[in-house]
Amino acid sequence: MKLTVRSDLCRGHGRCYDLAEDFLEDDDEGFVTARGQTLDVPADQVEDVRNAAASCPEGAITILED
Amino acid sequence: MTELSANEDLKATGRVPSGCPVIHLDASPPLEVGSHWQKANELREESPAFFNTHAQGYWVFTRYDEVREMYQHPEIFSSESITPWEPDPVYRFVPTQIDPPDHSKYRQLISRWFAPNAITRIAPEAHEIGRRLVADLAPAGECDFVTDFAMRLPTEIFLTIIGVPGSDADLMGPWVEDFFAGFGGDLAQQEAMGAALGGIRQYWVEVLEARRGESAPRDNDFVSLLLHSEIDDEPLDDALILDILTVLVLAGLDTTRGQLGYLFRHLAEHPDDRNRLLAEPELIPSAVEESLRLYTIIFGDGRKVAQDTDFHGCPLNKGDMVYGLVSGANRDPRVYDRPDEFVVDRKANNHLGFAGGPHRCLGAHLARMVMRVAVEEWLKVIPAFEVASEEPLMERGGGAMLTLLSLPLRWEVPA
């Protein structure tokens, strides 16, 4: 599974790195450091990442299933 | 004039040209608690859009997707006015009422100060404030939660973050009350609102003067930082700094107070949820998010149309006002299972309680921290409590942010 955070939509709500705290991190301005990137999601993070993506108020996070 | 032509159409047909249904809704009077969310539910299920003949007339969008779209398109929905019944407000909130591209310049000045990293650093002090306030109240066995705790806690924490004495909460509290009495559209309160704005501004003038002329910014002092900041290679002028500081006070204190009141009313009336948080305190952040969704204090949020647009069948003209019914969006059954229930451990909670798009609430991380501190520190000392009122609780009208006018709580004091 892969995750993409769209930089044009991400507004730094912080829901994703709060809910998937073992996988995602924030920068000094409160944006997720994965903004604008596509990352492979480790198997043990899949559940948290799904919740993080579905909890983004901007719909900025896309999940790409394998 | 767009407003006039829309009103003429209304008289003729009862509907605006798109077929959009017309309502007359003035949400400013106080009502029994829950009435505003019920109204939002009814409107949302009746139609995705209305034309409201209140004030000069404005469009209302009731569902999640449309409200989010409004927030995400500032090129169409300008923040020049955020109160749809007042298209040309006398105040100027910075950066709230600044549109892109200038908006991000102002926003970047402030956003680090309110980012999670910065908020986490002051969390120990915030917990200390929370512990002290709860310890002061606990022996009495009763309080009015809204005035005795819910206003005091965010105000003291906010002032501490800015770098001024927390005890100045004594001054800020009454000013914030007076401001929002007028902001919600009550014309009789306009004078008090103006005086409160003047008081808040003068407070910051004095803070500013005390810091002027210093060669380097003081540590952990937001006003000092602003005095040493630049936008487009120019220092900020005083008027701008005062605008920024004033909006932080107005946006940060009343809102958190409102949200805390509804959360604690819920905990008072739902011992199961309270006990679950006592047993599983790691669920407190989730409960905070759920209270932001279910008990949304933003009945609706206004924007001014910046260009002629057809929006989901509504013919919007430049200069029209629109109102995104955030409280309707956050209970939209098209998005949420069990939308009218408080689900402590809800997943996929993408609520718009902190708005969205470029104007996403700057203080969101602070507000969450304050709410978590409130629940943690309160439950440690007062694990069981109830609403001490036979009368229905009342909430301030939805013209400003919703808040309980009063929340009498009582609890047993150990012998």
Interface residues (C-beta under 8 A of the other chain):
Chain A: L9 R11 G12 H13 G14 R15 Y17 D18 D26 D27 D28 E29 G30 N51 A54 S55 C56 P57 E58 G59
Chain B: R68 Q72 Q108 S111 R112 F114 A115 P116 N117 P285 E289 K347 A348 N349 N350 H351 L352 F354 G356 G357 P358 R360 A364 H365
